[in-house]
Amino acid sequence: MKKEIYLDHASTTYTDPRVLGAMLPYFSEKYGNPQSRHSKGKEALIAIDNAREKIAEILNCRPSEIIFTSGGTESNNLAIFGTARANQKKGKKIITSKIEHSSVIAPFKKLEKEKFKITYLDVDNEGFIDPRKLKKSIKHDTKLVSIMYANNEIGTIQKISKIGKICREKGIIFHTDACQAAGLNLNTQKLKVDLMSLNAGKIYGPKGIGILYKKREIKIEPIIYGGGQEMELRSGTHNVPAIVGIAKALEIAREEREKENNRLKELRNYLIEGILKIKDTHLNGPKANRLPNNINIYFEDIDADLLVLSLDEAGIYCSTASACKAQTTESSHVLSAIGLSENQAQSSIRFSLGKKTTQKDIDYTLKTLTQLIKKMRKY
């Protein structure tokens, strides 16, 4: 039987059995539409209300400030388009960074065609924005700042509460894409965020469900129209099993966060140290303030795509970039932003660890990787 070591948790995770167990009754037993007035409908509505209350407690916000979406991409789109269009009479300037996820960058490119002016902040060679430069970029008609909490490719964790404080002082709406950060502190009050996107598929929950936290005072326009579900902000029949699932996944993530993050950090550092012993290898991103499960490495004179396929043959699954761009031939805009050339970016791969990752897995990966690099550099 082929050995399988999954090191691509930043792309997606398996569904935790405890999450699946919570979801199962809502597929075939408690299957009502929560908008129906009969008992089956009320049963489903109660499940949604309970999930919303549980999530609100975890995020330290009001239940009415939780909007269920189809995932991180929709949450980011709703936050950006919804806020920009609802507040454009007050100003059409927006600030973001050059290392945001494609589901943030693409909406901003679209808004540029609608005459919005977008400032894309530079980052340093570890992927950090400078809050002082952000503050200097703010103008009287700046109405939105969107900076991701943790980067999906290089693991950089931004100083979100510091950025939030600047935005609060200036009266500017602050959105953060926290899809990779659900294993970190999600207290919306401490983070000082007005909008925050989350995705269950990154935290051992079901795919196809996400959250947008929206502070009560913030006005946004919907991007999906219909029956008026989710406080008139996101129409469409509720995905009740998935909603129950994301609430359970966030609950487990909070309960196990400290212990699991410490375990992952040890494995991450062990893998980084082992890889850097291979000649002509370099760590992309920060040594500190990095996601506990993220490793991104540049291998000199190596074709990353070929290396990923070779590792796959050995039963090790990793990636070259964000899964949302994995089918394109474009170099990573994130690696470019931290100063890598196109060739260097195309020689970089990402490993992202998870709950089932063991030291034996890391040892096997290091042994296999060393052999493959040595073989590939001979040709």
NORGIRA-V388438 format. One record per residue. N is the residue number from 1. RES is the residue in three letters. OMEGA is omega in degrees with one decimal (* if undefined). Layout:
N,RES,OMEGA  N,RES,OMEGA
This chain:
1,MET,-178.7  2,LYS,176.6  3,LYS,179.8  4,GLU,176.6  5,ILE,-175.0  6,TYR,-179.2  7,LEU,-178.8  8,ASP,-176.5  9,HIS,176.1  10,ALA,176.4  11,SER,174.3  12,THR,178.7  13,THR,172.3  14,TYR,178.2  15,THR,178.4  16,ASP,179.6  17,PRO,179.0  18,ARG,176.8  19,VAL,179.0  20,LEU,179.2  21,GLY,178.4  22,ALA,-176.1  23,MET,-167.9  24,LEU,-178.3  25,PRO,-175.1  26,TYR,173.0  27,PHE,-171.5  28,SER,179.0  29,GLU,-179.0  30,LYS,-166.5  31,TYR,-173.7  32,GLY,173.3  33,ASN,-175.2  34,PRO,176.8  35,GLN,177.7  36,SER,-174.9  37,ARG,-179.4  38,HIS,-173.2  39,SER,179.2  40,LYS,178.1  41,GLY,179.8  42,LYS,177.8  43,GLU,179.3  44,ALA,-179.9  45,LEU,177.8  46,ILE,179.3  47,ALA,179.1  48,ILE,179.5  49,ASP,178.8  50,ASN,178.5  51,ALA,-179.0  52,ARG,179.7  53,GLU,179.2  54,LYS,179.8  55,ILE,179.3  56,ALA,178.5  57,GLU,179.2  58,ILE,-177.6  59,LEU,-178.0  60,ASN,179.5  61,CYS,177.8  62,ARG,175.9  63,PRO,-179.0  64,SER,179.8  65,GLU,178.7  66,ILE,177.0  67,ILE,177.6  68,PHE,-179.2  69,THR,179.0  70,SER,179.8  71,GLY,-177.4  72,GLY,-179.2  73,THR,178.7  74,GLU,178.7  75,SER,178.3  76,ASN,179.3  77,ASN,179.7  78,LEU,179.5  79,ALA,-173.6  80,ILE,179.4  81,PHE,-176.8  82,GLY,-179.1  83,THR,-177.4  84,ALA,-175.7  85,ARG,179.9  86,ALA,-174.3  87,ASN,-172.6  88,GLN,178.1  89,LYS,179.6  90,LYS,-179.5  91,GLY,-175.6  92,LYS,176.8  93,LYS,-176.0  94,ILE,178.2  95,ILE,174.8  96,THR,178.2  97,SER,-178.7  98,LYS,-177.1  99,ILE,179.1  100,GLU,175.3  101,HIS,-179.1  102,SER,179.4  103,SER,170.9  104,VAL,-179.1  105,ILE,-176.8  106,ALA,175.3  107,PRO,179.0  108,PHE,176.2  109,LYS,177.1  110,LYS,-179.6  111,LEU,176.0  112,GLU,177.8  113,LYS,176.9  114,GLU,174.6  115,LYS,170.5  116,PHE,178.0  117,LYS,-176.0  118,ILE,172.9  119,THR,178.5  120,TYR,-176.5  121,LEU,172.9  122,ASP,173.0  123,VAL,176.5  124,ASP,-173.9  125,ASN,173.9  126,GLU,176.7  127,GLY,-179.2  128,PHE,170.3  129,ILE,177.3  130,ASP,-179.4  131,PRO,179.1  132,ARG,178.3  133,LYS,175.2  134,LEU,-178.9  135,LYS,179.4  136,LYS,-178.3  137,SER,-177.1  138,ILE,177.7  139,LYS,-176.7  140,HIS,-178.7  141,ASP,171.5  142,THR,-174.8  143,LYS,-178.0  144,LEU,170.2  145,VAL,178.2  146,SER,-179.6  147,ILE,-177.4  148,MET,-179.3  149,TYR,-179.5  150,ALA,-175.0  151,ASN,-175.8  152,ASN,-177.6  153,GLU,-174.8  154,ILE,170.4  155,GLY,-177.5  156,THR,177.7  157,ILE,-177.3  158,GLN,177.1  159,LYS,-171.3  160,ILE,-178.3  161,SER,177.6  162,LYS,176.7  163,ILE,178.8  164,GLY,179.1  165,LYS,177.9  166,ILE,-179.2  167,CYS,178.6  168,ARG,-179.2  169,GLU,-177.3  170,LYS,-179.8  171,GLY,-176.7  172,ILE,178.0  173,ILE,-177.4  174,PHE,176.8  175,HIS,171.9  176,THR,172.2  177,ASP,-176.1  178,ALA,-175.2  179,CYS,178.6  180,GLN,-169.7  181,ALA,-175.6  182,ALA,175.0  183,GLY,178.7  184,LEU,178.6  185,ASN,-178.2  186,LEU,-179.9  187,ASN,-173.7  188,THR,179.8  189,GLN,178.7  190,LYS,179.3  191,LEU,179.9  192,LYS,177.8  193,VAL,176.3  194,ASP,179.7  195,LEU,179.7  196,MET,-178.2  197,SER,177.4  198,LEU,-174.1  199,ASN,-176.1  200,ALA,-175.4  201,GLY,178.9  202,LYS,-173.4  203,ILE,175.8  204,TYR,173.0  205,GLY,-178.3  206,PRO,172.6  207,LYS,175.6  208,GLY,176.1  209,ILE,178.5  210,GLY,-179.7  211,ILE,163.2  212,LEU,169.3  213,TYR,177.9  214,LYS,177.0  215,LYS,-171.6  216,ARG,-174.8  217,GLU,-174.4  218,ILE,177.7  219,LYS,174.8  220,ILE,175.3  221,GLU,175.8  222,PRO,172.9  223,ILE,174.5  224,ILE,-176.1  225,TYR,179.0  226,GLY,-173.7  227,GLY,175.2  228,GLY,177.0  229,GLN,178.8  230,GLU,176.3  231,MET,179.7  232,GLU,-175.0  233,LEU,-179.7  234,ARG,-177.9  235,SER,179.5  236,GLY,179.5  237,THR,-177.6  238,HIS,173.9  239,ASN,-170.4  240,VAL,179.2  241,PRO,-178.4  242,ALA,177.8  243,ILE,175.0  244,VAL,-178.2  245,GLY,-178.4  246,ILE,177.7  247,ALA,179.1  248,LYS,-179.9  249,ALA,178.5  250,LEU,178.1  251,GLU,179.2  252,ILE,-179.9  253,ALA,179.4  254,ARG,-177.1  255,GLU,-173.4  256,GLU,-171.0  257,ARG,-172.7  258,GLU,-178.8  259,LYS,-177.5  260,GLU,179.0  261,ASN,177.6  262,ASN,178.6  263,ARG,-178.9  264,LEU,178.8  265,LYS,178.9  266,GLU,178.7  267,LEU,178.5  268,ARG,-178.6  269,ASN,177.9  270,TYR,179.2  271,LEU,179.1  272,ILE,-179.6  273,GLU,179.6  274,GLY,-179.2  275,ILE,-177.0  276,LEU,173.0  277,LYS,175.0  278,ILE,-176.2  279,LYS,173.8  280,ASP,173.4  281,THR,-174.9  282,HIS,177.4  283,LEU,173.7  284,ASN,-180.0  285,GLY,-172.2  286,PRO,172.4  287,LYS,177.8  288,ALA,-178.0  289,ASN,-178.5  290,ARG,176.0  291,LEU,-174.6  292,PRO,-176.4  293,ASN,-170.5  294,ASN,173.7  295,ILE,177.1  296,ASN,-170.3  297,ILE,172.3  298,TYR,177.7  299,PHE,-179.5  300,GLU,174.9  301,ASP,179.4  302,ILE,172.9  303,ASP,-174.7  304,ALA,179.7  305,ASP,179.1  306,LEU,179.6  307,LEU,178.9  308,VAL,178.9  309,LEU,178.3  310,SER,176.1  311,LEU,177.6  312,ASP,178.6  313,GLU,178.4  314,ALA,177.5  315,GLY,179.0  316,ILE,-173.9  317,TYR,178.1  318,CYS,-175.4  319,SER,178.6  320,THR,-176.5  321,ALA,175.4  322,SER,179.9  323,ALA,-178.9  324,CYS,179.5  325,LYS,-173.6  326,ALA,-177.9  327,GLN,179.5  328,THR,177.9  329,THR,179.9  330,GLU,173.9  331,SER,179.9  332,SER,176.5  333,HIS,178.5  334,VAL,-179.9  335,LEU,175.4  336,SER,-177.8  337,ALA,178.9  338,ILE,170.4  339,GLY,179.1  340,LEU,174.4  341,SER,178.7  342,GLU,179.3  343,ASN,179.3  344,GLN,178.6  345,ALA,-179.2  346,GLN,175.2  347,SER,-176.9  348,SER,175.9  349,ILE,-178.6  350,ARG,169.4  351,PHE,175.6  352,SER,-171.7  353,LEU,-178.4  354,GLY,-173.4  355,LYS,-176.5  356,LYS,-178.3  357,THR,179.8  358,THR,177.5  359,GLN,175.9  360,LYS,176.7  361,ASP,-179.6  362,ILE,178.8  363,ASP,178.2  364,TYR,179.4  365,THR,-179.9  366,LEU,179.3  367,LYS,-179.0  368,THR,-179.0  369,LEU,179.2  370,THR,-180.0  371,GLN,-177.9  372,LEU,179.6  373,ILE,179.7  374,LYS,-179.5  375,LYS,-176.8  376,MET,-178.9  377,ARG,176.3  378,LYS,-174.4  379,TYR,*
